[in-house]
Amino acid sequence: MPPPEASAMYPADLIISARWTIPVEPEGQVLDDHALVVRDGRIVDLLPAAEATQRYAPRELIRRPQHVLLPGLVNAHTHSPMTLFRGMADDLPLDTWLNEHIWPAEARWVDGGFVRDGAELAMLEMLQGGTTCFNDMYFFPDVIARAVDASGLRACVGMIVLEQATVWARDAGEYLRKGLAARDQFRGHPRVSMIFAPHAPYTVADDSFREIRLLANELDTQIHMHVHETASEISASQKRHARRPLQRLDELGLLTPLLAAVHMTQLTAGEIPLLASRGVSVVHCPESNLKLASGFCPIADLAAAGINIALGTDGASSNNDLDMFGEMRSCALLAKGVAQRADAAPAATVLGMATLNGAKALGLGDRIGSLVTGKEADVICVDLSAAATQPVYDPVSQLVYATSRDQVSDVWVAGRQLLADHQPLVADAPAILARAESWRARLSAARGSVAHD
């Protein structure tokens, strides 16, 4: 709706005024002493703070005179229940980490209770760090979706698909059937979207990919998948399929604007134009890739080709945190080092990766990711009064290069406040942390028993 005339007083649910407002659209814009007006969970206006209280009569007025107001961060790739494996198998290459530690631990421990408790711990961590939306890939997506519903956060929950049997399903067909059943449960939910999540080209067969492609096109549903994560993945694909994974996926019709391809550390110069022509989004997970020594995603080259680049943390068992502020800083610095150009991945561009680009990759770009009239009010306030973020010349640079996630003071999702002055309003933090400690004790005792056998 258009803003009202200055002489009128219009009702509003909420007005948030801040020292600086970064709408993200247009890129790099910073507004001084502005206010965001929210009604029915949506943004209805963004205007100078002095004018806001003249035009609108809000039920609640929040002033943040030392803060930045910006869109909530979008974590475009994680495995939320894996917070309960945080620090369990560090300093190992991906193949060893996955095959000898993570998959055996999942086979022994993962059930609905594990998934619920791990997801709740992850959501508490993300909430306190300013993440309002995340894209998840894990077993028991129905359990994760229920946890998201209760949390007040927003999420895209992956309908995971593998060929191998797990506690969740016996084969690819059962993964799809159970995933689609979960999708039916949450169809129309205002904050939960269910998307296809085939694990990776090396764990999913051609026939399964064909079925996913048909379903995704029919249902107009995004696809979220690990792709080109390691050099060994590429060599194995060449031996097994006589082609690189991207070529195989393209031949199967998977390279479309519906695909969010995660990691992409192993790209040739010729594959980048292919991604651009197909409209594929790339989800960059710099810290996980560094920790697992997987390789480097060529961010500067992807950006130059016009590819949509989002940011993700990956799971807490390979990062080891879900800190999108840390991810932004790592992304910017790593991109400069890889490109050997100080102007690669400027702060405003990286902030866009962590907000609007993530929303676009998840098919939510028209709903969240920027402070635009009509979008849902997923917003955060960040306090820049700390010594580490003073003085402030450029709030955008300060957010990317100097800010800690602990400086997030307030979080709203669809206009509902979930974090107020650093305190969770919905999540029961003591209970969540107590359950995490209980899992640590169980897993530690079992590992100790194995070590002494």
ZASE-550105 format. One record per residue (C-alpha): x, y, z; residue in three letters; chain; residue number from 1. Coordinates in steps of 0.5 Angstrom, whole numbers, plus 500, padded with zeros to 3 digits. Layout:
! ZASE-550105
+-----+-----+-----+-----+---+-----+
:  px :  py :  pz :   r : c :   k :
+-----+-----+-----+-----+---+-----+
:   X :   Y :   Z : ala : A : NUM :
...
+-----+-----+-----+-----+---+-----+
! end
This chain:
! ZASE-550105
+-----+-----+-----+-----+---+-----+
:  px :  py :  pz :   r : c :   k :
+-----+-----+-----+-----+---+-----+
: 500 : 500 : 500 : met : A :   1 :
: 502 : 507 : 499 : pro : A :   2 :
: 505 : 511 : 505 : pro : A :   3 :
: 499 : 516 : 508 : pro : A :   4 :
: 499 : 523 : 507 : glu : A :   5 :
: 503 : 527 : 512 : ala : A :   6 :
: 497 : 530 : 516 : ser : A :   7 :
: 494 : 523 : 517 : ala : A :   8 :
: 495 : 518 : 523 : met : A :   9 :
: 495 : 511 : 521 : tyr : A :  10 :
: 495 : 505 : 526 : pro : A :  11 :
: 501 : 501 : 526 : ala : A :  12 :
: 503 : 495 : 530 : asp : A :  13 :
: 510 : 497 : 531 : leu : A :  14 :
: 515 : 502 : 529 : ile : A :  15 :
: 523 : 501 : 530 : ile : A :  16 :
: 527 : 507 : 529 : ser : A :  17 :
: 535 : 506 : 529 : ala : A :  18 :
: 541 : 511 : 528 : arg : A :  19 :
: 542 : 507 : 522 : trp : A :  20 :
: 538 : 503 : 517 : thr : A :  21 :
: 541 : 499 : 512 : ile : A :  22 :
: 535 : 496 : 507 : pro : A :  23 :
: 540 : 492 : 503 : val : A :  24 :
: 536 : 494 : 497 : glu : A :  25 :
: 539 : 498 : 494 : pro : A :  26 :
: 546 : 495 : 495 : glu : A :  27 :
: 550 : 499 : 500 : gly : A :  28 :
: 545 : 505 : 502 : gln : A :  29 :
: 545 : 507 : 509 : val : A :  30 :
: 539 : 511 : 512 : leu : A :  31 :
: 541 : 516 : 518 : asp : A :  32 :
: 535 : 516 : 523 : asp : A :  33 :
: 530 : 512 : 520 : his : A :  34 :
: 524 : 508 : 522 : ala : A :  35 :
: 521 : 502 : 520 : leu : A :  36 :
: 513 : 501 : 520 : val : A :  37 :
: 510 : 494 : 521 : val : A :  38 :
: 503 : 492 : 521 : arg : A :  39 :
: 500 : 485 : 520 : asp : A :  40 :
: 507 : 482 : 520 : gly : A :  41 :
: 509 : 486 : 514 : arg : A :  42 :
: 513 : 493 : 512 : ile : A :  43 :
: 509 : 498 : 511 : val : A :  44 :
: 513 : 504 : 511 : asp : A :  45 :
: 521 : 506 : 511 : leu : A :  46 :
: 522 : 514 : 513 : leu : A :  47 :
: 525 : 519 : 517 : pro : A :  48 :
: 524 : 517 : 524 : ala : A :  49 :
: 521 : 524 : 526 : ala : A :  50 :
: 516 : 523 : 520 : glu : A :  51 :
: 514 : 516 : 522 : ala : A :  52 :
: 511 : 518 : 529 : thr : A :  53 :
: 507 : 524 : 526 : gln : A :  54 :
: 504 : 519 : 520 : arg : A :  55 :
: 503 : 513 : 524 : tyr : A :  56 :
: 500 : 511 : 531 : ala : A :  57 :
: 504 : 505 : 533 : pro : A :  58 :
: 502 : 500 : 539 : arg : A :  59 :
: 509 : 499 : 540 : glu : A :  60 :
: 515 : 504 : 539 : leu : A :  61 :
: 522 : 502 : 540 : ile : A :  62 :
: 528 : 506 : 539 : arg : A :  63 :
: 535 : 504 : 538 : arg : A :  64 :
: 539 : 510 : 538 : pro : A :  65 :
: 546 : 506 : 537 : gln : A :  66 :
: 544 : 501 : 533 : his : A :  67 :
: 544 : 499 : 526 : val : A :  68 :
: 537 : 496 : 523 : leu : A :  69 :
: 537 : 491 : 517 : leu : A :  70 :
: 534 : 485 : 515 : pro : A :  71 :
: 535 : 478 : 518 : gly : A :  72 :
: 541 : 474 : 516 : leu : A :  73 :
: 539 : 468 : 512 : val : A :  74 :
: 543 : 462 : 513 : asn : A :  75 :
: 543 : 458 : 506 : ala : A :  76 :
: 546 : 452 : 508 : his : A :  77 :
: 546 : 448 : 515 : thr : A :  78 :
: 544 : 441 : 518 : his : A :  79 :
: 541 : 444 : 525 : ser : A :  80 :
: 541 : 438 : 529 : pro : A :  81 :
: 548 : 437 : 528 : met : A :  82 :
: 550 : 442 : 533 : thr : A :  83 :
: 550 : 436 : 538 : leu : A :  84 :
: 556 : 433 : 534 : phe : A :  85 :
: 560 : 440 : 535 : arg : A :  86 :
: 567 : 439 : 536 : gly : A :  87 :
: 566 : 431 : 536 : met : A :  88 :
: 571 : 430 : 530 : ala : A :  89 :
: 575 : 436 : 529 : asp : A :  90 :
: 581 : 437 : 524 : asp : A :  91 :
: 580 : 431 : 519 : leu : A :  92 :
: 579 : 431 : 512 : pro : A :  93 :
: 572 : 431 : 509 : leu : A :  94 :
: 572 : 423 : 507 : asp : A :  95 :
: 575 : 421 : 514 : thr : A :  96 :
: 570 : 426 : 518 : trp : A :  97 :
: 564 : 423 : 514 : leu : A :  98 :
: 565 : 416 : 513 : asn : A :  99 :
: 569 : 414 : 520 : glu : A : 100 :
: 566 : 419 : 525 : his : A : 101 :
: 559 : 422 : 523 : ile : A : 102 :
: 556 : 417 : 519 : trp : A : 103 :
: 557 : 412 : 524 : pro : A : 104 :
: 555 : 417 : 530 : ala : A : 105 :
: 548 : 418 : 526 : glu : A : 106 :
: 547 : 411 : 525 : ala : A : 107 :
: 548 : 410 : 533 : arg : A : 108 :
: 544 : 416 : 536 : trp : A : 109 :
: 540 : 420 : 531 : val : A : 110 :
: 532 : 419 : 532 : asp : A : 111 :
: 527 : 424 : 533 : gly : A : 112 :
: 529 : 426 : 540 : gly : A : 113 :
: 536 : 428 : 538 : phe : A : 114 :
: 534 : 431 : 531 : val : A : 115 :
: 529 : 436 : 536 : arg : A : 116 :
: 534 : 437 : 541 : asp : A : 117 :
: 539 : 439 : 536 : gly : A : 118 :
: 535 : 443 : 532 : ala : A : 119 :
: 532 : 447 : 538 : glu : A : 120 :
: 540 : 448 : 540 : leu : A : 121 :
: 541 : 451 : 533 : ala : A : 122 :
: 535 : 455 : 533 : met : A : 123 :
: 537 : 458 : 539 : leu : A : 124 :
: 544 : 460 : 537 : glu : A : 125 :
: 542 : 463 : 530 : met : A : 126 :
: 537 : 467 : 534 : leu : A : 127 :
: 542 : 470 : 538 : gln : A : 128 :
: 546 : 471 : 532 : gly : A : 129 :
: 541 : 475 : 528 : gly : A : 130 :
: 539 : 469 : 523 : thr : A : 131 :
: 532 : 469 : 522 : thr : A : 132 :
: 531 : 464 : 516 : cys : A : 133 :
: 535 : 458 : 515 : phe : A : 134 :
: 536 : 452 : 510 : asn : A : 135 :
: 536 : 446 : 513 : asp : A : 136 :
: 538 : 439 : 510 : met : A : 137 :
: 537 : 433 : 515 : tyr : A : 138 :
: 533 : 427 : 517 : phe : A : 139 :
: 526 : 427 : 520 : phe : A : 140 :
: 525 : 434 : 517 : pro : A : 141 :
: 518 : 433 : 520 : asp : A : 142 :
: 521 : 434 : 527 : val : A : 143 :
: 525 : 440 : 524 : ile : A : 144 :
: 519 : 443 : 521 : ala : A : 145 :
: 515 : 442 : 528 : arg : A : 146 :
: 521 : 445 : 532 : ala : A : 147 :
: 521 : 451 : 527 : val : A : 148 :
: 514 : 452 : 528 : asp : A : 149 :
: 514 : 453 : 535 : ala : A : 150 :
: 521 : 457 : 535 : ser : A : 151 :
: 518 : 463 : 531 : gly : A : 152 :
: 524 : 463 : 526 : leu : A : 153 :
: 523 : 462 : 519 : arg : A : 154 :
: 526 : 456 : 515 : ala : A : 155 :
: 526 : 452 : 509 : cys : A : 156 :
: 527 : 445 : 511 : val : A : 157 :
: 530 : 440 : 506 : gly : A : 158 :
: 526 : 433 : 504 : met : A : 159 :
: 533 : 429 : 504 : ile : A : 160 :
: 534 : 424 : 499 : val : A : 161 :
: 540 : 418 : 499 : leu : A : 162 :
: 540 : 412 : 496 : glu : A : 163 :
: 543 : 408 : 503 : gln : A : 164 :
: 539 : 406 : 508 : ala : A : 165 :
: 538 : 410 : 515 : thr : A : 166 :
: 534 : 411 : 521 : val : A : 167 :
: 529 : 416 : 517 : trp : A : 168 :
: 528 : 411 : 511 : ala : A : 169 :
: 530 : 405 : 507 : arg : A : 170 :
: 532 : 407 : 500 : asp : A : 171 :
: 531 : 414 : 495 : ala : A : 172 :
: 523 : 412 : 494 : gly : A : 173 :
: 522 : 412 : 502 : glu : A : 174 :
: 526 : 418 : 503 : tyr : A : 175 :
: 521 : 422 : 497 : leu : A : 176 :
: 515 : 419 : 500 : arg : A : 177 :
: 516 : 421 : 507 : lys : A : 178 :
: 519 : 428 : 505 : gly : A : 179 :
: 513 : 429 : 501 : leu : A : 180 :
: 508 : 427 : 507 : ala : A : 181 :
: 512 : 432 : 511 : ala : A : 182 :
: 511 : 437 : 506 : arg : A : 183 :
: 503 : 436 : 506 : asp : A : 184 :
: 503 : 437 : 513 : gln : A : 185 :
: 506 : 444 : 513 : phe : A : 186 :
: 503 : 446 : 506 : arg : A : 187 :
: 501 : 453 : 507 : gly : A : 188 :
: 505 : 455 : 513 : his : A : 189 :
: 507 : 462 : 514 : pro : A : 190 :
: 514 : 460 : 516 : arg : A : 191 :
: 516 : 453 : 514 : val : A : 192 :
: 517 : 451 : 507 : ser : A : 193 :
: 519 : 444 : 505 : met : A : 194 :
: 524 : 444 : 499 : ile : A : 195 :
: 528 : 438 : 496 : phe : A : 196 :
: 534 : 436 : 499 : ala : A : 197 :
: 538 : 430 : 495 : pro : A : 198 :
: 544 : 430 : 499 : his : A : 199 :
: 550 : 430 : 493 : ala : A : 200 :
: 551 : 427 : 486 : pro : A : 201 :
: 555 : 421 : 489 : tyr : A : 202 :
: 550 : 419 : 494 : thr : A : 203 :
: 544 : 420 : 489 : val : A : 204 :
: 542 : 415 : 483 : ala : A : 205 :
: 540 : 418 : 476 : asp : A : 206 :
: 533 : 415 : 477 : asp : A : 207 :
: 532 : 419 : 483 : ser : A : 208 :
: 535 : 425 : 480 : phe : A : 209 :
: 530 : 425 : 475 : arg : A : 210 :
: 524 : 424 : 479 : glu : A : 211 :
: 526 : 430 : 484 : ile : A : 212 :
: 527 : 434 : 477 : arg : A : 213 :
: 520 : 432 : 475 : leu : A : 214 :
: 517 : 433 : 482 : leu : A : 215 :
: 521 : 440 : 483 : ala : A : 216 :
: 518 : 442 : 476 : asn : A : 217 :
: 511 : 440 : 478 : glu : A : 218 :
: 511 : 443 : 485 : leu : A : 219 :
: 515 : 449 : 483 : asp : A : 220 :
: 520 : 447 : 489 : thr : A : 221 :
: 527 : 449 : 490 : gln : A : 222 :
: 532 : 444 : 490 : ile : A : 223 :
: 538 : 444 : 495 : his : A : 224 :
: 544 : 440 : 494 : met : A : 225 :
: 552 : 439 : 496 : his : A : 226 :
: 555 : 440 : 489 : val : A : 227 :
: 563 : 440 : 487 : his : A : 228 :
: 565 : 440 : 495 : glu : A : 229 :
: 572 : 436 : 494 : thr : A : 230 :
: 577 : 434 : 489 : ala : A : 231 :
: 575 : 427 : 491 : ser : A : 232 :
: 568 : 428 : 489 : glu : A : 233 :
: 570 : 430 : 482 : ile : A : 234 :
: 575 : 424 : 481 : ser : A : 235 :
: 570 : 419 : 483 : ala : A : 236 :
: 565 : 422 : 479 : ser : A : 237 :
: 569 : 421 : 473 : gln : A : 238 :
: 571 : 414 : 474 : lys : A : 239 :
: 564 : 412 : 475 : arg : A : 240 :
: 560 : 416 : 470 : his : A : 241 :
: 565 : 419 : 466 : ala : A : 242 :
: 564 : 426 : 467 : arg : A : 243 :
: 564 : 431 : 472 : arg : A : 244 :
: 558 : 432 : 477 : pro : A : 245 :
: 556 : 438 : 474 : leu : A : 246 :
: 556 : 436 : 467 : gln : A : 247 :
: 552 : 430 : 469 : arg : A : 248 :
: 547 : 434 : 473 : leu : A : 249 :
: 546 : 438 : 467 : asp : A : 250 :
: 544 : 432 : 463 : glu : A : 251 :
: 539 : 430 : 468 : leu : A : 252 :
: 536 : 437 : 468 : gly : A : 253 :
: 538 : 439 : 475 : leu : A : 254 :
: 541 : 445 : 473 : leu : A : 255 :
: 536 : 450 : 473 : thr : A : 256 :
: 534 : 457 : 477 : pro : A : 257 :
: 531 : 452 : 482 : leu : A : 258 :
: 537 : 449 : 484 : leu : A : 259 :
: 542 : 452 : 490 : ala : A : 260 :
: 548 : 448 : 489 : ala : A : 261 :
: 552 : 448 : 496 : val : A : 262 :
: 560 : 449 : 496 : his : A : 263 :
: 562 : 449 : 489 : met : A : 264 :
: 570 : 449 : 491 : thr : A : 265 :
: 572 : 445 : 485 : gln : A : 266 :
: 570 : 449 : 479 : leu : A : 267 :
: 573 : 450 : 472 : thr : A : 268 :
: 573 : 456 : 468 : ala : A : 269 :
: 568 : 453 : 463 : gly : A : 270 :
: 563 : 451 : 468 : glu : A : 271 :
: 562 : 458 : 471 : ile : A : 272 :
: 558 : 461 : 465 : pro : A : 273 :
: 554 : 454 : 465 : leu : A : 274 :
: 552 : 456 : 472 : leu : A : 275 :
: 550 : 463 : 470 : ala : A : 276 :
: 546 : 461 : 463 : ser : A : 277 :
: 542 : 456 : 467 : arg : A : 278 :
: 540 : 461 : 473 : gly : A : 279 :
: 543 : 456 : 479 : val : A : 280 :
: 545 : 460 : 485 : ser : A : 281 :
: 551 : 458 : 489 : val : A : 282 :
: 551 : 457 : 497 : val : A : 283 :
: 558 : 459 : 499 : his : A : 284 :
: 560 : 456 : 506 : cys : A : 285 :
: 567 : 459 : 507 : pro : A : 286 :
: 569 : 457 : 514 : glu : A : 287 :
: 567 : 449 : 513 : ser : A : 288 :
: 571 : 449 : 507 : asn : A : 289 :
: 577 : 452 : 510 : leu : A : 290 :
: 576 : 447 : 516 : lys : A : 291 :
: 575 : 441 : 512 : leu : A : 292 :
: 581 : 443 : 507 : ala : A : 293 :
: 575 : 442 : 501 : ser : A : 294 :
: 578 : 448 : 497 : gly : A : 295 :
: 576 : 455 : 495 : phe : A : 296 :
: 570 : 457 : 492 : cys : A : 297 :
: 571 : 463 : 486 : pro : A : 298 :
: 567 : 468 : 489 : ile : A : 299 :
: 569 : 474 : 485 : ala : A : 300 :
: 569 : 470 : 478 : asp : A : 301 :
: 562 : 468 : 480 : leu : A : 302 :
: 560 : 475 : 482 : ala : A : 303 :
: 563 : 477 : 475 : ala : A : 304 :
: 558 : 472 : 471 : ala : A : 305 :
: 552 : 475 : 475 : gly : A : 306 :
: 551 : 468 : 479 : ile : A : 307 :
: 547 : 469 : 485 : asn : A : 308 :
: 551 : 468 : 491 : ile : A : 309 :
: 548 : 466 : 498 : ala : A : 310 :
: 552 : 464 : 505 : leu : A : 311 :
: 551 : 459 : 509 : gly : A : 312 :
: 555 : 456 : 515 : thr : A : 313 :
: 554 : 448 : 514 : asp : A : 314 :
: 553 : 444 : 520 : gly : A : 315 :
: 556 : 446 : 527 : ala : A : 316 :
: 560 : 439 : 527 : ser : A : 317 :
: 564 : 442 : 521 : ser : A : 318 :
: 564 : 449 : 522 : asn : A : 319 :
: 564 : 449 : 529 : asn : A : 320 :
: 559 : 455 : 529 : asp : A : 321 :
: 553 : 458 : 526 : leu : A : 322 :
: 555 : 465 : 526 : asp : A : 323 :
: 553 : 469 : 520 : met : A : 324 :
: 557 : 475 : 522 : phe : A : 325 :
: 563 : 471 : 522 : gly : A : 326 :
: 561 : 467 : 516 : glu : A : 327 :
: 561 : 474 : 512 : met : A : 328 :
: 568 : 476 : 515 : arg : A : 329 :
: 571 : 470 : 512 : ser : A : 330 :
: 567 : 470 : 506 : cys : A : 331 :
: 570 : 477 : 504 : ala : A : 332 :
: 577 : 476 : 507 : leu : A : 333 :
: 578 : 469 : 503 : leu : A : 334 :
: 575 : 472 : 497 : ala : A : 335 :
: 580 : 478 : 496 : lys : A : 336 :
: 586 : 473 : 498 : gly : A : 337 :
: 583 : 468 : 492 : val : A : 338 :
: 582 : 473 : 487 : ala : A : 339 :
: 588 : 477 : 489 : gln : A : 340 :
: 584 : 483 : 489 : arg : A : 341 :
: 583 : 488 : 495 : ala : A : 342 :
: 576 : 490 : 492 : asp : A : 343 :
: 574 : 483 : 491 : ala : A : 344 :
: 567 : 482 : 495 : ala : A : 345 :
: 566 : 489 : 498 : pro : A : 346 :
: 562 : 489 : 504 : ala : A : 347 :
: 556 : 491 : 501 : ala : A : 348 :
: 556 : 485 : 497 : thr : A : 349 :
: 557 : 480 : 502 : val : A : 350 :
: 552 : 483 : 506 : leu : A : 351 :
: 547 : 482 : 500 : gly : A : 352 :
: 550 : 475 : 500 : met : A : 353 :
: 548 : 474 : 507 : ala : A : 354 :
: 541 : 477 : 506 : thr : A : 355 :
: 537 : 478 : 500 : leu : A : 356 :
: 541 : 473 : 496 : asn : A : 357 :
: 540 : 468 : 501 : gly : A : 358 :
: 533 : 469 : 500 : ala : A : 359 :
: 533 : 469 : 493 : lys : A : 360 :
: 537 : 462 : 493 : ala : A : 361 :
: 531 : 459 : 497 : leu : A : 362 :
: 525 : 462 : 493 : gly : A : 363 :
: 524 : 467 : 498 : leu : A : 364 :
: 526 : 473 : 495 : gly : A : 365 :
: 520 : 477 : 494 : asp : A : 366 :
: 518 : 476 : 501 : arg : A : 367 :
: 524 : 477 : 506 : ile : A : 368 :
: 532 : 479 : 505 : gly : A : 369 :
: 531 : 487 : 504 : ser : A : 370 :
: 527 : 492 : 508 : leu : A : 371 :
: 522 : 494 : 502 : val : A : 372 :
: 515 : 496 : 503 : thr : A : 373 :
: 510 : 489 : 503 : gly : A : 374 :
: 516 : 484 : 505 : lys : A : 375 :
: 515 : 481 : 511 : glu : A : 376 :
: 518 : 484 : 517 : ala : A : 377 :
: 524 : 479 : 519 : asp : A : 378 :
: 529 : 485 : 522 : val : A : 379 :
: 534 : 485 : 527 : ile : A : 380 :
: 538 : 491 : 531 : cys : A : 381 :
: 545 : 491 : 532 : val : A : 382 :
: 549 : 495 : 537 : asp : A : 383 :
: 555 : 498 : 535 : leu : A : 384 :
: 556 : 502 : 541 : ser : A : 385 :
: 562 : 497 : 543 : ala : A : 386 :
: 569 : 499 : 543 : ala : A : 387 :
: 570 : 494 : 538 : ala : A : 388 :
: 565 : 497 : 533 : thr : A : 389 :
: 567 : 505 : 534 : gln : A : 390 :
: 568 : 510 : 531 : pro : A : 391 :
: 563 : 508 : 526 : val : A : 392 :
: 565 : 511 : 519 : tyr : A : 393 :
: 561 : 506 : 515 : asp : A : 394 :
: 556 : 502 : 518 : pro : A : 395 :
: 556 : 496 : 512 : val : A : 396 :
: 563 : 495 : 513 : ser : A : 397 :
: 563 : 495 : 521 : gln : A : 398 :
: 558 : 490 : 520 : leu : A : 399 :
: 562 : 485 : 516 : val : A : 400 :
: 569 : 487 : 518 : tyr : A : 401 :
: 568 : 488 : 526 : ala : A : 402 :
: 562 : 486 : 529 : thr : A : 403 :
: 561 : 480 : 533 : ser : A : 404 :
: 554 : 476 : 533 : arg : A : 405 :
: 554 : 478 : 541 : asp : A : 406 :
: 552 : 485 : 539 : gln : A : 407 :
: 545 : 483 : 536 : val : A : 408 :
: 540 : 486 : 541 : ser : A : 409 :
: 533 : 485 : 538 : asp : A : 410 :
: 530 : 480 : 533 : val : A : 411 :
: 523 : 480 : 529 : trp : A : 412 :
: 520 : 475 : 525 : val : A : 413 :
: 514 : 477 : 521 : ala : A : 414 :
: 513 : 483 : 526 : gly : A : 415 :
: 514 : 478 : 532 : arg : A : 416 :
: 519 : 480 : 537 : gln : A : 417 :
: 523 : 473 : 539 : leu : A : 418 :
: 529 : 477 : 542 : leu : A : 419 :
: 529 : 483 : 546 : ala : A : 420 :
: 535 : 486 : 549 : asp : A : 421 :
: 539 : 480 : 548 : his : A : 422 :
: 534 : 476 : 551 : gln : A : 423 :
: 530 : 470 : 548 : pro : A : 424 :
: 522 : 471 : 548 : leu : A : 425 :
: 520 : 464 : 546 : val : A : 426 :
: 526 : 459 : 546 : ala : A : 427 :
: 527 : 456 : 553 : asp : A : 428 :
: 534 : 457 : 553 : ala : A : 429 :
: 536 : 454 : 560 : pro : A : 430 :
: 532 : 447 : 558 : ala : A : 431 :
: 535 : 447 : 551 : ile : A : 432 :
: 542 : 448 : 554 : leu : A : 433 :
: 540 : 442 : 559 : ala : A : 434 :
: 538 : 437 : 554 : arg : A : 435 :
: 544 : 439 : 550 : ala : A : 436 :
: 549 : 437 : 556 : glu : A : 437 :
: 545 : 431 : 557 : ser : A : 438 :
: 546 : 429 : 550 : trp : A : 439 :
: 554 : 431 : 551 : arg : A : 440 :
: 554 : 426 : 557 : ala : A : 441 :
: 551 : 420 : 553 : arg : A : 442 :
: 555 : 421 : 547 : leu : A : 443 :
: 562 : 422 : 551 : ser : A : 444 :
: 560 : 416 : 556 : ala : A : 445 :
: 559 : 411 : 550 : ala : A : 446 :
: 565 : 414 : 546 : arg : A : 447 :
: 569 : 413 : 553 : gly : A : 448 :
: 567 : 406 : 553 : ser : A : 449 :
: 569 : 404 : 546 : val : A : 450 :
: 576 : 407 : 547 : ala : A : 451 :
: 577 : 402 : 553 : his : A : 452 :
: 574 : 396 : 550 : asp : A : 453 :
+-----+-----+-----+-----+---+-----+
! end
